[in-house]
Amino acid sequence: MLTKLELFQAFVAPAIFVSASGLFVLSINARLMAMVSRLRVFHREKHLAAMAGKKQEAVAFQSQIKSIERRAEKIKNAFFYLLLGTIGVMMTCLLLGLGLYAPEALVFAVILFVLSVLSMMVGLAFYISEVAIALTSVKEEEKLYGLIDSLDLADEH
């Protein structure tokens, strides 16, 4: 059986994961809000292009919208699994505290901690996969604006 000092040390260790998770969630939230802003702009631009009868331009904007929506889905999954892991780590801390009075709670705490860390790792894998494709959206945007510029120049002649 653990001494009270060892149990207290075990009780505090998972709390470090809460801080780390909070930083990741903050970063993910910033990415998601930027994506939401871009989606709003692209939806507006698509609508304006469609209203002006610029079908090719509207189709190009729709392509961008789909690309950003796929990225946003990955970010949403990253958010979910990181938050799920954070809740699990917090519950682990509670179970470790309960372990002072009910030693069988320690077994559940260990299992929950492992599952929580795995959940956080899944969330980070989604985050990494989104970051890996982030530049492709920029390249697609370059093509989109190249298309729009060439269409605008053709309309002027």
Contacts in CASP RR format, 6 or more apart in sequence:
PFRMAT RR
TARGET T0000
AUTHOR 0000-0000-0000
METHOD contacts of the structure
MODEL  1
MLTKLELFQAFVAPAIFVSASGLFVLSINARLMAMVSRLRVFHREKHLAA
MAGKKQEAVAFQSQIKSIERRAEKIKNAFFYLLLGTIGVMMTCLLLGLGL
YAPEALVFAVILFVLSVLSMMVGLAFYISEVAIALTSVKEEEKLYGLIDS
LDLADEH
1 103 0 8 1.000
2 10 0 8 1.000
2 106 0 8 1.000
4 100 0 8 1.000
7 96 0 8 1.000
7 97 0 8 1.000
7 99 0 8 1.000
7 100 0 8 1.000
10 96 0 8 1.000
11 93 0 8 1.000
11 96 0 8 1.000
11 97 0 8 1.000
14 89 0 8 1.000
14 90 0 8 1.000
14 92 0 8 1.000
14 93 0 8 1.000
14 96 0 8 1.000
14 113 0 8 1.000
14 116 0 8 1.000
15 89 0 8 1.000
15 93 0 8 1.000
17 85 0 8 1.000
17 86 0 8 1.000
17 89 0 8 1.000
17 116 0 8 1.000
17 117 0 8 1.000
17 120 0 8 1.000
18 86 0 8 1.000
18 89 0 8 1.000
18 90 0 8 1.000
21 82 0 8 1.000
21 83 0 8 1.000
21 85 0 8 1.000
21 86 0 8 1.000
21 89 0 8 1.000
21 120 0 8 1.000
22 82 0 8 1.000
22 86 0 8 1.000
24 82 0 8 1.000
24 124 0 8 1.000
24 127 0 8 1.000
25 79 0 8 1.000
25 82 0 8 1.000
25 83 0 8 1.000
25 86 0 8 1.000
28 75 0 8 1.000
28 78 0 8 1.000
28 79 0 8 1.000
28 82 0 8 1.000
28 127 0 8 1.000
29 79 0 8 1.000
31 75 0 8 1.000
31 130 0 8 1.000
32 72 0 8 1.000
32 75 0 8 1.000
32 76 0 8 1.000
32 79 0 8 1.000
35 68 0 8 1.000
35 71 0 8 1.000
35 72 0 8 1.000
35 75 0 8 1.000
36 72 0 8 1.000
38 68 0 8 1.000
39 65 0 8 1.000
39 68 0 8 1.000
39 69 0 8 1.000
39 72 0 8 1.000
42 61 0 8 1.000
42 64 0 8 1.000
42 65 0 8 1.000
42 68 0 8 1.000
43 61 0 8 1.000
43 65 0 8 1.000
45 61 0 8 1.000
46 58 0 8 1.000
46 61 0 8 1.000
46 62 0 8 1.000
46 65 0 8 1.000
49 55 0 8 1.000
49 57 0 8 1.000
49 58 0 8 1.000
49 61 0 8 1.000
50 58 0 8 1.000
54 151 0 8 1.000
56 147 0 8 1.000
56 151 0 8 1.000
57 147 0 8 1.000
57 148 0 8 1.000
57 151 0 8 1.000
60 143 0 8 1.000
60 144 0 8 1.000
60 147 0 8 1.000
60 148 0 8 1.000
61 144 0 8 1.000
63 140 0 8 1.000
63 144 0 8 1.000
64 137 0 8 1.000
64 140 0 8 1.000
64 141 0 8 1.000
64 144 0 8 1.000
67 136 0 8 1.000
67 137 0 8 1.000
67 140 0 8 1.000
68 137 0 8 1.000
70 133 0 8 1.000
71 130 0 8 1.000
71 133 0 8 1.000
71 134 0 8 1.000
71 137 0 8 1.000
74 126 0 8 1.000
74 127 0 8 1.000
74 129 0 8 1.000
74 130 0 8 1.000
74 133 0 8 1.000
75 126 0 8 1.000
75 127 0 8 1.000
75 130 0 8 1.000
77 123 0 8 1.000
77 126 0 8 1.000
78 123 0 8 1.000
78 124 0 8 1.000
78 126 0 8 1.000
78 127 0 8 1.000
78 130 0 8 1.000
80 123 0 8 1.000
81 119 0 8 1.000
81 120 0 8 1.000
81 122 0 8 1.000
81 123 0 8 1.000
81 126 0 8 1.000
82 119 0 8 1.000
82 120 0 8 1.000
82 123 0 8 1.000
82 124 0 8 1.000
82 127 0 8 1.000
84 116 0 8 1.000
84 119 0 8 1.000
85 115 0 8 1.000
85 116 0 8 1.000
85 117 0 8 1.000
85 119 0 8 1.000
85 120 0 8 1.000
86 116 0 8 1.000
86 120 0 8 1.000
87 116 0 8 1.000
88 112 0 8 1.000
88 113 0 8 1.000
88 115 0 8 1.000
88 116 0 8 1.000
88 119 0 8 1.000
89 113 0 8 1.000
89 116 0 8 1.000
89 117 0 8 1.000
89 120 0 8 1.000
91 112 0 8 1.000
91 116 0 8 1.000
92 109 0 8 1.000
92 112 0 8 1.000
92 113 0 8 1.000
92 116 0 8 1.000
95 105 0 8 1.000
95 106 0 8 1.000
95 108 0 8 1.000
95 109 0 8 1.000
95 112 0 8 1.000
96 105 0 8 1.000
96 106 0 8 1.000
96 109 0 8 1.000
97 105 0 8 1.000
98 105 0 8 1.000
99 105 0 8 1.000
99 106 0 8 1.000
99 109 0 8 1.000
END
